[in-house]
Amino acid sequence: MGIVLSDDEAWMRHAIRLAQRAEAQGEVPVGAVLVLDNKCIAEGWNTPITDNDPTAHAEIMAMRLAGQRLANYRLLDCTLYVTLEPCVMCMGAIAHARVKRLVFGAIDAKRGAVCSALELANADFLNHQVDWQGEILAQSCGDLLRDFFKAKRKNSKFPGKTECA
């Protein structure tokens, strides 16, 4: 008998495949899937280097596409799956888009804006509160990021530091 995955785990595995696509392009491996009624309506992966766009995070790319497909800047009743806890920019966009639910993989202790460095998911000053669940397939998501940065440091001209950090 095979392993039965929850919807959250299945969608997170999809986001991990997108993160691997980012990695293949030399980008930080983060992937995102936006789901409505348990159907993928948009997906994205990190492309800031490729696109020369500092806002081209996986979450933003998925939400941009979803807004175009739905012909609405509000992403009501949607769930966003992302492999890494969103940053402050992405959490702001998630709140403004009125994403109903956020599910993420790895915690970002230094820059995470859901429950780590900042706690914006339920910030009183925002007019939308985002339901969230963290650490879904956190080990797999975290390993992907750790392995990426380990390889970057190994191949760096400046051992012990990444080129961008």
DORO-667157 format. One record per atom (N, C-alpha, C): residue in three letters; atom name; x, y, z. Coordinates in Angstrom, 1 decimal. Layout:
[r ALA; CA; [X; Y; Z]]
...
This chain:
[r MET; N; [0.8; -1.2; 0.0]]
[r MET; CA; [0.0; 0.0; 0.0]]
[r MET; C; [0.9; 1.2; 0.0]]
[r GLY; N; [0.6; 2.2; -0.9]]
[r GLY; CA; [1.4; 3.4; -1.0]]
[r GLY; C; [1.1; 4.4; 0.1]]
[r ILE; N; [2.0; 5.4; 0.2]]
[r ILE; CA; [1.8; 6.5; 1.2]]
[r ILE; C; [0.8; 7.5; 0.6]]
[r VAL; N; [-0.2; 7.8; 1.5]]
[r VAL; CA; [-1.2; 8.8; 1.1]]
[r VAL; C; [-0.7; 10.2; 1.6]]
[r LEU; N; [-0.6; 11.1; 0.7]]
[r LEU; CA; [-0.1; 12.5; 1.0]]
[r LEU; C; [-1.4; 13.3; 1.3]]
[r SER; N; [-1.2; 14.3; 2.2]]
[r SER; CA; [-2.3; 15.3; 2.4]]
[r SER; C; [-2.2; 16.2; 1.2]]
[r ASP; N; [-3.2; 17.0; 1.0]]
[r ASP; CA; [-3.2; 18.0; -0.1]]
[r ASP; C; [-2.0; 19.0; 0.1]]
[r ASP; N; [-1.8; 19.4; 1.4]]
[r ASP; CA; [-0.7; 20.3; 1.6]]
[r ASP; C; [0.6; 19.7; 1.2]]
[r GLU; N; [0.9; 18.5; 1.6]]
[r GLU; CA; [2.1; 17.8; 1.2]]
[r GLU; C; [2.2; 17.7; -0.3]]
[r ALA; N; [1.2; 17.3; -1.0]]
[r ALA; CA; [1.2; 17.1; -2.4]]
[r ALA; C; [1.5; 18.4; -3.1]]
[r TRP; N; [0.9; 19.5; -2.7]]
[r TRP; CA; [1.1; 20.8; -3.3]]
[r TRP; C; [2.5; 21.3; -3.0]]
[r MET; N; [3.0; 21.0; -1.8]]
[r MET; CA; [4.4; 21.4; -1.4]]
[r MET; C; [5.4; 20.7; -2.3]]
[r ARG; N; [5.1; 19.4; -2.6]]
[r ARG; CA; [6.0; 18.7; -3.5]]
[r ARG; C; [6.1; 19.3; -4.9]]
[r HIS; N; [4.9; 19.8; -5.3]]
[r HIS; CA; [4.9; 20.6; -6.6]]
[r HIS; C; [5.7; 21.8; -6.5]]
[r ALA; N; [5.6; 22.6; -5.3]]
[r ALA; CA; [6.4; 23.8; -5.1]]
[r ALA; C; [7.9; 23.4; -5.1]]
[r ILE; N; [8.3; 22.3; -4.5]]
[r ILE; CA; [9.7; 21.8; -4.5]]
[r ILE; C; [10.2; 21.6; -5.9]]
[r ARG; N; [9.4; 21.0; -6.8]]
[r ARG; CA; [9.8; 20.8; -8.2]]
[r ARG; C; [10.0; 22.2; -8.9]]
[r LEU; N; [9.2; 23.2; -8.5]]
[r LEU; CA; [9.4; 24.5; -9.1]]
[r LEU; C; [10.7; 25.1; -8.5]]
[r ALA; N; [11.0; 24.9; -7.2]]
[r ALA; CA; [12.2; 25.4; -6.6]]
[r ALA; C; [13.4; 24.8; -7.3]]
[r GLN; N; [13.3; 23.5; -7.7]]
[r GLN; CA; [14.4; 22.9; -8.4]]
[r GLN; C; [14.6; 23.5; -9.8]]
[r ARG; N; [13.5; 24.0; -10.4]]
[r ARG; CA; [13.6; 24.7; -11.7]]
[r ARG; C; [14.4; 26.0; -11.5]]
[r ALA; N; [14.1; 26.7; -10.4]]
[r ALA; CA; [14.9; 27.9; -10.1]]
[r ALA; C; [16.4; 27.6; -9.9]]
[r GLU; N; [16.7; 26.6; -9.2]]
[r GLU; CA; [18.1; 26.2; -9.0]]
[r GLU; C; [18.8; 25.9; -10.3]]
[r ALA; N; [18.1; 25.2; -11.2]]
[r ALA; CA; [18.7; 24.9; -12.5]]
[r ALA; C; [19.0; 26.1; -13.3]]
[r GLN; N; [18.4; 27.2; -13.0]]
[r GLN; CA; [18.6; 28.5; -13.6]]
[r GLN; C; [19.7; 29.3; -12.9]]
[r GLY; N; [20.2; 28.8; -11.8]]
[r GLY; CA; [21.2; 29.5; -11.0]]
[r GLY; C; [20.6; 30.4; -10.0]]
[r GLU; N; [19.3; 30.3; -9.7]]
[r GLU; CA; [18.5; 31.1; -8.8]]
[r GLU; C; [18.4; 30.4; -7.5]]
[r VAL; N; [18.2; 31.2; -6.4]]
[r VAL; CA; [17.9; 30.6; -5.1]]
[r VAL; C; [16.7; 29.7; -5.2]]
[r PRO; N; [16.8; 28.4; -4.8]]
[r PRO; CA; [15.7; 27.5; -5.1]]
[r PRO; C; [14.5; 27.7; -4.2]]
[r VAL; N; [13.6; 28.5; -4.6]]
[r VAL; CA; [12.3; 28.7; -4.0]]
[r VAL; C; [11.2; 28.6; -5.0]]
[r GLY; N; [10.2; 27.8; -4.7]]
[r GLY; CA; [9.1; 27.7; -5.6]]
[r GLY; C; [7.7; 27.9; -4.9]]
[r ALA; N; [6.7; 28.3; -5.7]]
[r ALA; CA; [5.4; 28.7; -5.2]]
[r ALA; C; [4.3; 28.2; -6.1]]
[r VAL; N; [3.2; 27.8; -5.5]]
[r VAL; CA; [2.0; 27.3; -6.2]]
[r VAL; C; [0.8; 28.0; -5.6]]
[r LEU; N; [0.0; 28.6; -6.4]]
[r LEU; CA; [-1.3; 29.2; -6.0]]
[r LEU; C; [-2.4; 28.3; -6.4]]
[r VAL; N; [-3.2; 27.9; -5.4]]
[r VAL; CA; [-4.3; 26.9; -5.6]]
[r VAL; C; [-5.6; 27.5; -5.2]]
[r LEU; N; [-6.6; 27.2; -6.1]]
[r LEU; CA; [-8.0; 27.6; -5.8]]
[r LEU; C; [-8.8; 26.3; -6.1]]
[r ASP; N; [-9.7; 26.0; -5.1]]
[r ASP; CA; [-10.5; 24.8; -5.2]]
[r ASP; C; [-9.7; 23.5; -5.5]]
[r ASN; N; [-8.5; 23.4; -4.9]]
[r ASN; CA; [-7.6; 22.3; -5.1]]
[r ASN; C; [-7.1; 22.1; -6.5]]
[r LYS; N; [-7.1; 23.2; -7.3]]
[r LYS; CA; [-6.5; 23.2; -8.6]]
[r LYS; C; [-5.4; 24.3; -8.7]]
[r CYS; N; [-4.4; 24.0; -9.4]]
[r CYS; CA; [-3.3; 25.0; -9.6]]
[r CYS; C; [-3.8; 26.1; -10.5]]
[r ILE; N; [-3.7; 27.3; -10.1]]
[r ILE; CA; [-4.1; 28.4; -11.0]]
[r ILE; C; [-2.9; 29.2; -11.4]]
[r ALA; N; [-1.8; 29.1; -10.7]]
[r ALA; CA; [-0.6; 29.7; -11.1]]
[r ALA; C; [0.6; 29.1; -10.3]]
[r GLU; N; [1.8; 29.3; -10.9]]
[r GLU; CA; [3.0; 28.8; -10.2]]
[r GLU; C; [4.1; 29.8; -10.5]]
[r GLY; N; [5.1; 29.8; -9.7]]
[r GLY; CA; [6.3; 30.6; -9.9]]
[r GLY; C; [7.5; 30.1; -9.2]]
[r TRP; N; [8.6; 30.6; -9.6]]
[r TRP; CA; [9.9; 30.2; -8.9]]
[r TRP; C; [10.8; 31.5; -9.0]]
[r ASN; N; [11.8; 31.5; -8.1]]
[r ASN; CA; [12.6; 32.7; -8.1]]
[r ASN; C; [13.3; 33.0; -9.4]]
[r THR; N; [13.2; 34.2; -9.9]]
[r THR; CA; [13.9; 34.6; -11.1]]
[r THR; C; [14.5; 36.0; -11.0]]
[r PRO; N; [14.9; 36.5; -9.8]]
[r PRO; CA; [15.4; 37.9; -9.8]]
[r PRO; C; [16.7; 38.1; -10.6]]
[r ILE; N; [17.5; 37.1; -10.6]]
[r ILE; CA; [18.8; 37.2; -11.4]]
[r ILE; C; [18.5; 37.1; -12.9]]
[r THR; N; [17.7; 36.1; -13.2]]
[r THR; CA; [17.4; 35.9; -14.6]]
[r THR; C; [16.7; 37.1; -15.2]]
[r ASP; N; [15.7; 37.7; -14.5]]
[r ASP; CA; [14.9; 38.8; -14.9]]
[r ASP; C; [15.4; 40.2; -14.6]]
[r ASN; N; [16.6; 40.2; -13.9]]
[r ASN; CA; [17.1; 41.5; -13.4]]
[r ASN; C; [16.0; 42.3; -12.7]]
[r ASP; N; [15.3; 41.6; -11.8]]
[r ASP; CA; [14.1; 42.2; -11.1]]
[r ASP; C; [14.1; 41.7; -9.6]]
[r PRO; N; [14.4; 42.7; -8.7]]
[r PRO; CA; [14.5; 42.3; -7.3]]
[r PRO; C; [13.2; 41.8; -6.7]]
[r THR; N; [12.1; 42.1; -7.4]]
[r THR; CA; [10.8; 41.6; -6.9]]
[r THR; C; [10.3; 40.3; -7.4]]
[r ALA; N; [11.2; 39.6; -8.2]]
[r ALA; CA; [10.8; 38.4; -8.9]]
[r ALA; C; [11.0; 37.2; -8.0]]
[r HIS; N; [10.4; 37.3; -6.8]]
[r HIS; CA; [10.4; 36.1; -5.9]]
[r HIS; C; [9.3; 35.2; -6.3]]
[r ALA; N; [9.4; 33.9; -6.0]]
[r ALA; CA; [8.5; 32.9; -6.4]]
[r ALA; C; [7.1; 33.2; -6.1]]
[r GLU; N; [6.8; 33.8; -4.9]]
[r GLU; CA; [5.4; 34.1; -4.5]]
[r GLU; C; [4.9; 35.2; -5.4]]
[r ILE; N; [5.7; 36.2; -5.6]]
[r ILE; CA; [5.2; 37.4; -6.5]]
[r ILE; C; [4.9; 36.9; -7.9]]
[r MET; N; [5.8; 36.0; -8.4]]
[r MET; CA; [5.6; 35.5; -9.8]]
[r MET; C; [4.3; 34.8; -9.9]]
[r ALA; N; [4.0; 33.9; -8.9]]
[r ALA; CA; [2.8; 33.1; -8.9]]
[r ALA; C; [1.6; 34.0; -8.7]]
[r MET; N; [1.6; 35.0; -7.9]]
[r MET; CA; [0.5; 35.9; -7.7]]
[r MET; C; [0.3; 36.8; -8.9]]
[r ARG; N; [1.3; 37.3; -9.5]]
[r ARG; CA; [1.1; 38.1; -10.8]]
[r ARG; C; [0.4; 37.3; -11.8]]
[r LEU; N; [0.8; 36.0; -12.0]]
[r LEU; CA; [0.2; 35.2; -13.0]]
[r LEU; C; [-1.3; 34.9; -12.6]]
[r ALA; N; [-1.5; 34.6; -11.4]]
[r ALA; CA; [-2.9; 34.3; -10.9]]
[r ALA; C; [-3.8; 35.5; -11.1]]
[r GLY; N; [-3.3; 36.7; -10.8]]
[r GLY; CA; [-4.1; 37.9; -11.0]]
[r GLY; C; [-4.5; 38.1; -12.4]]
[r GLN; N; [-3.6; 37.8; -13.3]]
[r GLN; CA; [-3.9; 37.9; -14.8]]
[r GLN; C; [-4.9; 36.9; -15.2]]
[r ARG; N; [-4.7; 35.6; -14.7]]
[r ARG; CA; [-5.6; 34.6; -15.1]]
[r ARG; C; [-7.0; 34.7; -14.5]]
[r LEU; N; [-7.1; 35.3; -13.3]]
[r LEU; CA; [-8.4; 35.5; -12.7]]
[r LEU; C; [-9.0; 36.9; -13.0]]
[r ALA; N; [-8.2; 37.7; -13.7]]
[r ALA; CA; [-8.6; 39.1; -14.0]]
[r ALA; C; [-9.1; 39.8; -12.7]]
[r ASN; N; [-8.2; 39.6; -11.7]]
[r ASN; CA; [-8.5; 40.2; -10.4]]
[r ASN; C; [-7.3; 40.3; -9.6]]
[r TYR; N; [-7.0; 41.4; -8.9]]
[r TYR; CA; [-5.8; 41.6; -8.1]]
[r TYR; C; [-6.1; 41.0; -6.7]]
[r ARG; N; [-7.3; 40.6; -6.4]]
[r ARG; CA; [-7.6; 40.0; -5.2]]
[r ARG; C; [-7.6; 38.5; -5.4]]
[r LEU; N; [-6.9; 37.7; -4.6]]
[r LEU; CA; [-6.8; 36.3; -4.7]]
[r LEU; C; [-7.5; 35.6; -3.6]]
[r LEU; N; [-8.8; 36.0; -3.5]]
[r LEU; CA; [-9.7; 35.5; -2.5]]
[r LEU; C; [-9.8; 34.0; -2.6]]
[r ASP; N; [-9.9; 33.3; -1.4]]
[r ASP; CA; [-10.1; 31.9; -1.3]]
[r ASP; C; [-9.0; 31.0; -1.9]]
[r CYS; N; [-7.8; 31.6; -2.1]]
[r CYS; CA; [-6.7; 30.9; -2.7]]
[r CYS; C; [-5.8; 30.5; -1.5]]
[r THR; N; [-5.0; 29.4; -1.8]]
[r THR; CA; [-4.0; 29.0; -0.9]]
[r THR; C; [-2.7; 29.1; -1.7]]
[r LEU; N; [-1.7; 29.7; -1.0]]
[r LEU; CA; [-0.3; 29.8; -1.6]]
[r LEU; C; [0.6; 28.9; -0.9]]
[r TYR; N; [1.2; 28.0; -1.7]]
[r TYR; CA; [2.2; 27.1; -1.1]]
[r TYR; C; [3.6; 27.6; -1.6]]
[r VAL; N; [4.5; 27.7; -0.6]]
[r VAL; CA; [5.9; 28.2; -1.0]]
[r VAL; C; [6.9; 27.4; -0.1]]
[r THR; N; [8.0; 27.2; -0.7]]
[r THR; CA; [9.0; 26.3; -0.1]]
[r THR; C; [9.8; 27.0; 1.1]]
[r LEU; N; [9.7; 28.3; 1.1]]
[r LEU; CA; [10.4; 29.0; 2.2]]
[r LEU; C; [9.5; 30.1; 2.8]]
[r GLU; N; [9.6; 30.3; 4.1]]
[r GLU; CA; [8.8; 31.3; 4.7]]
[r GLU; C; [9.0; 32.7; 4.0]]
[r PRO; N; [7.9; 33.3; 3.6]]
[r PRO; CA; [8.0; 34.5; 2.8]]
[r PRO; C; [8.7; 35.7; 3.6]]
[r CYS; N; [9.4; 36.5; 2.8]]
[r CYS; CA; [10.0; 37.7; 3.3]]
[r CYS; C; [9.0; 38.9; 3.5]]
[r VAL; N; [9.4; 40.0; 3.9]]
[r VAL; CA; [8.5; 41.1; 4.2]]
[r VAL; C; [7.8; 41.6; 2.9]]
[r MET; N; [8.6; 41.7; 1.8]]
[r MET; CA; [7.9; 42.1; 0.6]]
[r MET; C; [6.8; 41.2; 0.2]]
[r CYS; N; [7.1; 39.9; 0.2]]
[r CYS; CA; [6.1; 38.9; -0.2]]
[r CYS; C; [4.9; 38.8; 0.8]]
[r MET; N; [5.2; 39.0; 2.1]]
[r MET; CA; [4.1; 39.0; 3.0]]
[r MET; C; [3.2; 40.2; 2.8]]
[r GLY; N; [3.8; 41.3; 2.5]]
[r GLY; CA; [2.9; 42.5; 2.2]]
[r GLY; C; [2.1; 42.2; 1.0]]
[r ALA; N; [2.6; 41.7; -0.1]]
[r ALA; CA; [1.8; 41.4; -1.3]]
[r ALA; C; [0.8; 40.3; -1.0]]
[r ILE; N; [1.1; 39.3; -0.2]]
[r ILE; CA; [0.1; 38.3; 0.1]]
[r ILE; C; [-1.1; 38.9; 0.9]]
[r ALA; N; [-0.8; 39.7; 1.8]]
[r ALA; CA; [-1.9; 40.4; 2.6]]
[r ALA; C; [-2.7; 41.3; 1.6]]
[r HIS; N; [-2.0; 42.1; 0.8]]
[r HIS; CA; [-2.8; 43.0; -0.1]]
[r HIS; C; [-3.6; 42.3; -1.1]]
[r ALA; N; [-3.1; 41.1; -1.5]]
[r ALA; CA; [-3.9; 40.3; -2.5]]
[r ALA; C; [-5.0; 39.5; -1.8]]
[r ARG; N; [-5.1; 39.5; -0.5]]
[r ARG; CA; [-6.1; 38.8; 0.3]]
[r ARG; C; [-6.1; 37.3; 0.1]]
[r VAL; N; [-4.8; 36.8; 0.0]]
[r VAL; CA; [-4.7; 35.3; -0.1]]
[r VAL; C; [-5.3; 34.8; 1.2]]
[r LYS; N; [-6.1; 33.8; 1.1]]
[r LYS; CA; [-6.8; 33.2; 2.3]]
[r LYS; C; [-5.8; 32.5; 3.2]]
[r ARG; N; [-5.0; 31.6; 2.6]]
[r ARG; CA; [-4.2; 30.7; 3.4]]
[r ARG; C; [-2.8; 30.6; 2.7]]
[r LEU; N; [-1.8; 30.6; 3.6]]
[r LEU; CA; [-0.4; 30.4; 3.2]]
[r LEU; C; [0.1; 29.2; 3.9]]
[r VAL; N; [0.8; 28.3; 3.1]]
[r VAL; CA; [1.5; 27.1; 3.6]]
[r VAL; C; [2.9; 27.2; 3.1]]
[r PHE; N; [3.9; 27.1; 4.0]]
[r PHE; CA; [5.3; 27.2; 3.6]]
[r PHE; C; [6.0; 26.0; 4.2]]
[r GLY; N; [7.2; 25.8; 3.6]]
[r GLY; CA; [8.1; 24.7; 4.0]]
[r GLY; C; [9.1; 25.1; 5.1]]
[r ALA; N; [10.2; 25.6; 4.7]]
[r ALA; CA; [11.3; 25.9; 5.6]]
[r ALA; C; [11.1; 27.2; 6.3]]
[r ILE; N; [11.5; 27.3; 7.5]]
[r ILE; CA; [11.5; 28.5; 8.3]]
[r ILE; C; [12.7; 29.4; 7.8]]
[r ASP; N; [12.5; 30.7; 7.7]]
[r ASP; CA; [13.6; 31.6; 7.5]]
[r ASP; C; [13.9; 32.4; 8.7]]
[r ALA; N; [14.7; 31.9; 9.6]]
[r ALA; CA; [14.9; 32.6; 10.9]]
[r ALA; C; [15.4; 34.0; 10.8]]
[r LYS; N; [16.2; 34.3; 9.8]]
[r LYS; CA; [16.8; 35.6; 9.6]]
[r LYS; C; [15.9; 36.6; 8.9]]
[r ARG; N; [15.1; 36.2; 7.9]]
[r ARG; CA; [14.4; 37.1; 7.1]]
[r ARG; C; [12.9; 36.8; 7.0]]
[r GLY; N; [12.4; 35.7; 7.6]]
[r GLY; CA; [11.0; 35.3; 7.5]]
[r GLY; C; [10.1; 36.3; 8.1]]
[r ALA; N; [9.0; 36.6; 7.4]]
[r ALA; CA; [8.1; 37.6; 7.9]]
[r ALA; C; [6.7; 37.1; 8.2]]
[r VAL; N; [6.6; 35.8; 8.4]]
[r VAL; CA; [5.4; 35.1; 8.9]]
[r VAL; C; [5.4; 34.9; 10.4]]
[r CYS; N; [6.5; 34.3; 10.9]]
[r CYS; CA; [6.5; 33.9; 12.3]]
[r CYS; C; [8.0; 33.9; 12.8]]
[r SER; N; [8.9; 34.4; 12.1]]
[r SER; CA; [10.3; 34.3; 12.5]]
[r SER; C; [10.8; 35.7; 12.8]]
[r ALA; N; [11.6; 36.4; 11.9]]
[r ALA; CA; [12.1; 37.7; 12.1]]
[r ALA; C; [11.0; 38.7; 12.3]]
[r LEU; N; [9.9; 38.6; 11.6]]
[r LEU; CA; [8.7; 39.4; 11.7]]
[r LEU; C; [7.5; 38.5; 11.8]]
[r GLU; N; [6.4; 39.0; 12.3]]
[r GLU; CA; [5.2; 38.3; 12.4]]
[r GLU; C; [4.1; 39.0; 11.7]]
[r LEU; N; [4.1; 39.1; 10.4]]
[r LEU; CA; [3.2; 39.9; 9.6]]
[r LEU; C; [1.9; 39.2; 9.3]]
[r ALA; N; [1.8; 37.9; 9.4]]
[r ALA; CA; [0.6; 37.2; 9.0]]
[r ALA; C; [-0.6; 37.7; 9.8]]
[r ASN; N; [-0.4; 38.1; 11.0]]
[r ASN; CA; [-1.5; 38.5; 11.9]]
[r ASN; C; [-1.3; 39.9; 12.5]]
[r ALA; N; [-0.5; 40.7; 11.7]]
[r ALA; CA; [-0.2; 42.1; 12.2]]
[r ALA; C; [-1.5; 42.9; 12.3]]
[r ASP; N; [-1.6; 43.6; 13.4]]
[r ASP; CA; [-2.8; 44.4; 13.6]]
[r ASP; C; [-3.0; 45.5; 12.6]]
[r PHE; N; [-1.9; 46.1; 12.1]]
[r PHE; CA; [-1.9; 47.2; 11.2]]
[r PHE; C; [-2.3; 46.8; 9.8]]
[r LEU; N; [-2.3; 45.5; 9.4]]
[r LEU; CA; [-2.8; 45.1; 8.1]]
[r LEU; C; [-4.3; 44.9; 8.1]]
[r ASN; N; [-4.9; 45.2; 7.0]]
[r ASN; CA; [-6.4; 45.0; 7.0]]
[r ASN; C; [-6.8; 43.6; 6.6]]
[r HIS; N; [-5.9; 42.7; 6.5]]
[r HIS; CA; [-6.2; 41.3; 6.1]]
[r HIS; C; [-5.3; 40.4; 6.9]]
[r GLN; N; [-5.9; 39.4; 7.6]]
[r GLN; CA; [-5.1; 38.4; 8.3]]
[r GLN; C; [-5.0; 37.1; 7.5]]
[r VAL; N; [-3.9; 36.6; 7.4]]
[r VAL; CA; [-3.6; 35.4; 6.6]]
[r VAL; C; [-3.5; 34.2; 7.5]]
[r ASP; N; [-4.4; 33.2; 7.2]]
[r ASP; CA; [-4.2; 31.9; 7.9]]
[r ASP; C; [-3.0; 31.3; 7.3]]
[r TRP; N; [-2.2; 30.6; 8.2]]
[r TRP; CA; [-0.9; 30.0; 7.7]]
[r TRP; C; [-0.6; 28.8; 8.5]]
[r GLN; N; [0.2; 28.0; 7.8]]
[r GLN; CA; [0.7; 26.7; 8.3]]
[r GLN; C; [2.2; 26.6; 7.9]]
[r GLY; N; [3.1; 26.5; 8.8]]
[r GLY; CA; [4.5; 26.4; 8.4]]
[r GLY; C; [5.1; 25.0; 8.6]]
[r GLU; N; [6.2; 24.8; 8.1]]
[r GLU; CA; [7.0; 23.6; 8.2]]
[r GLU; C; [6.4; 22.3; 7.6]]
[r ILE; N; [5.7; 22.5; 6.5]]
[r ILE; CA; [5.2; 21.4; 5.7]]
[r ILE; C; [6.4; 20.9; 4.8]]
[r LEU; N; [6.8; 19.7; 5.0]]
[r LEU; CA; [8.0; 19.2; 4.3]]
[r LEU; C; [9.2; 20.1; 4.5]]
[r ALA; N; [9.3; 20.6; 5.7]]
[r ALA; CA; [10.4; 21.5; 6.0]]
[r ALA; C; [11.8; 21.0; 5.8]]
[r GLN; N; [12.0; 19.7; 6.1]]
[r GLN; CA; [13.3; 19.1; 5.9]]
[r GLN; C; [13.7; 19.1; 4.4]]
[r SER; N; [12.8; 18.7; 3.5]]
[r SER; CA; [13.1; 18.7; 2.1]]
[r SER; C; [13.4; 20.1; 1.6]]
[r CYS; N; [12.5; 21.0; 2.0]]
[r CYS; CA; [12.7; 22.4; 1.5]]
[r CYS; C; [14.0; 23.0; 2.0]]
[r GLY; N; [14.3; 22.8; 3.3]]
[r GLY; CA; [15.5; 23.3; 3.9]]
[r GLY; C; [16.7; 22.7; 3.3]]
[r ASP; N; [16.7; 21.4; 3.0]]
[r ASP; CA; [17.9; 20.7; 2.5]]
[r ASP; C; [18.2; 21.3; 1.1]]
[r LEU; N; [17.1; 21.5; 0.3]]
[r LEU; CA; [17.4; 22.1; -1.0]]
[r LEU; C; [18.1; 23.4; -0.9]]
[r LEU; N; [17.7; 24.3; 0.0]]
[r LEU; CA; [18.3; 25.6; 0.2]]
[r LEU; C; [19.8; 25.4; 0.7]]
[r ARG; N; [19.9; 24.6; 1.8]]
[r ARG; CA; [21.2; 24.4; 2.4]]
[r ARG; C; [22.2; 23.8; 1.3]]
[r ASP; N; [21.8; 22.9; 0.6]]
[r ASP; CA; [22.7; 22.3; -0.5]]
[r ASP; C; [23.1; 23.3; -1.5]]
[r PHE; N; [22.1; 24.2; -1.9]]
[r PHE; CA; [22.4; 25.2; -2.9]]
[r PHE; C; [23.4; 26.2; -2.4]]
[r PHE; N; [23.3; 26.7; -1.2]]
[r PHE; CA; [24.2; 27.6; -0.6]]
[r PHE; C; [25.6; 27.0; -0.3]]
[r LYS; N; [25.6; 25.8; 0.1]]
[r LYS; CA; [26.8; 25.1; 0.3]]
[r LYS; C; [27.6; 25.0; -1.0]]
[r ALA; N; [27.0; 24.6; -2.1]]
[r ALA; CA; [27.6; 24.6; -3.4]]
[r ALA; C; [28.1; 25.9; -3.8]]
[r LYS; N; [27.3; 27.0; -3.5]]
[r LYS; CA; [27.7; 28.4; -3.9]]
[r LYS; C; [29.0; 28.7; -3.1]]
[r ARG; N; [29.0; 28.4; -1.8]]
[r ARG; CA; [30.2; 28.8; -1.1]]
[r ARG; C; [31.4; 28.0; -1.5]]
[r LYS; N; [31.2; 26.7; -1.9]]
[r LYS; CA; [32.3; 25.9; -2.3]]
[r LYS; C; [32.9; 26.5; -3.6]]
[r ASN; N; [32.1; 27.0; -4.5]]
[r ASN; CA; [32.5; 27.5; -5.8]]
[r ASN; C; [32.8; 29.0; -5.8]]
[r SER; N; [32.7; 29.6; -4.6]]
[r SER; CA; [32.9; 31.1; -4.5]]
[r SER; C; [34.3; 31.5; -4.6]]
[r LYS; N; [34.6; 32.7; -5.1]]
[r LYS; CA; [35.9; 33.2; -5.0]]
[r LYS; C; [36.3; 33.7; -3.6]]
[r PHE; N; [35.2; 33.8; -2.8]]
[r PHE; CA; [35.4; 34.2; -1.4]]
[r PHE; C; [34.9; 33.1; -0.5]]
[r PRO; N; [35.7; 32.1; -0.1]]
[r PRO; CA; [35.3; 31.0; 0.7]]
[r PRO; C; [34.6; 31.5; 2.0]]
[r GLY; N; [33.5; 30.8; 2.4]]
[r GLY; CA; [32.9; 31.1; 3.6]]
[r GLY; C; [31.7; 32.1; 3.4]]
[r LYS; N; [31.6; 32.7; 2.2]]
[r LYS; CA; [30.6; 33.7; 1.9]]
[r LYS; C; [30.0; 33.4; 0.6]]
[r THR; N; [28.7; 33.7; 0.5]]
[r THR; CA; [28.1; 33.6; -0.9]]
[r THR; C; [28.4; 34.9; -1.6]]
[r GLU; N; [28.2; 34.8; -2.9]]
[r GLU; CA; [28.5; 36.0; -3.7]]
[r GLU; C; [27.6; 37.2; -3.4]]
[r CYS; N; [26.4; 36.9; -3.0]]
[r CYS; CA; [25.4; 37.9; -2.8]]
[r CYS; C; [25.1; 38.3; -1.4]]
[r ALA; N; [25.6; 37.5; -0.4]]
[r ALA; CA; [25.3; 37.8; 1.0]]
[r ALA; C; [26.3; 38.6; 1.7]]
